[in-house]
């Protein structure tokens, strides 16, 4: 089982979910989400490159944590909950973006 790919797939789905929530947000919601969403894109891009390198850096715990973060983001309805989920995802991805 390729744990790096599992984490990358879960992160990609979480980012897509955030994009969907951003697109459906009202004007004020988009303003509230934009800066955090942009930070996320940067960390996601860096982590993605690392996760696609040869070798494996993710553990079972990383896969589990990523799945939990994704679920939290997908269930978030209020803008503040989405922002919190984005922050967790940014922090998680930063571990791999070095």
Protein Blocks (a to p, Z undefined) as FASTA:
>chain_A
ZZklmmmmmmmmmmmmmmmmmmmpcfklmmmmmmmmmmmmmmmmmmmmmmmpgcjfbdfk
lmmmmmmmmmmmmmpmbfklmmmmmmmmmmmmmmmmZZ
